[in-house]
């Protein structure tokens, strides 16, 4: 238990890294979520949020929605057996001029 607490504190101390713990139970797993480009918002089963890169503590498979302004959002399933997930977001418009201030619906 002390090691798990240390790991969570160390992960939270990393620059630009947050830990989202909405459903973590006694047998939870830490999953690192990253995106290209960085700075996407991650919501887990419709609750909580963190900004990529971040870590998510889950106790069973959970549905995550990842989105960023100007990009199409993506749904992914996070599973306890997978330690990291990287999502490449696609521009929402086929041109180089994109409104980066409007968030996609999460």
N, C-alpha and C positions, 0 to 999 in steps of 0.2 A: 504494500500500500504506500509506503514512504517513497519507493521508486516511482510509482505512478504519479504521485503528487509532485515530485521533483521534475518529472518529465513535462507535466502540464505547465509548471512555472517556467521551466526553461523554454518551452515552445512559445509561451506567451511573451517572453522577454525578447524574442528575436525581432529585429526591425521589420515592420510591415507584415507581421504574422499574428493572427488572432486565433483563439480557440473558441469554437461554437459548441457549447455543451447544453443541448436542449433535452436530449433523451438518454444521456449516459447513465448506465446502470453499473452493477458490480462486475459484469463481464463485458465492459465496453472496449472498443478499439478506436485508436486515433487514426484518421484518414486525412492526408494532406491533399487539399484541393488547389490546383493552380489553373490558370487560363492564359491563353494567348489571344489578345493582349491581357496584361494584368489589370487588376482593378475592377473585375466583374463582381457583382453581388451574388452571393450564394444563399438561397433559402432552403431549409430542410423540412420536408413535409408541410410546407406553408408556415413554419414557425422560425423565429430567429433569423439572423443574417450575419454574414461576415463578408469581407472583401478579399478577393484573391490577391496573393497567396494566403491561405489560412488553413487551419486544421479543424476538423469536425470530429467530435466524439460520438460514436454510434454504438448501439447495443444489438442491432439487427439490421437487415437491409432497409435502407431509407431512400426515399425519392428526393432528389435535389434539383432545384431549378437554378441555372446559372445565366445571368444576363448582364449586359452593359449597354449604356446609351450608344446608339448608332449601330448595334449588332443584333443579330437574331439570337434570342435566348435558346438554351438547350436544356432538356430534361435528361438526367442521368440517375442511375441507381447506384448508391454507395453501399458496398458490402463490407462487413467486418474483416474478411480475409484479404482485402486489397488495401495496401498501405498508402497508395497515392493515386490520384486521378488528375489527368491534365486534359482540359477541354480547349479546342481551338474554335473560337467564335468567328462566324462569317459576317461580313458587312451586310447591313439590312438593305442597302441600296447598291445597285451595280455601278455606281459612279464613284469618283474619288471625293466628291463633296457630300459629307455626311453630317447630320445634326447630332453632335456628340453631347448635347445637353438634355435630350429627351430620353428618359429611361424606358426600356421595354416593359411591358406588363409582366409582373412576376407573380 
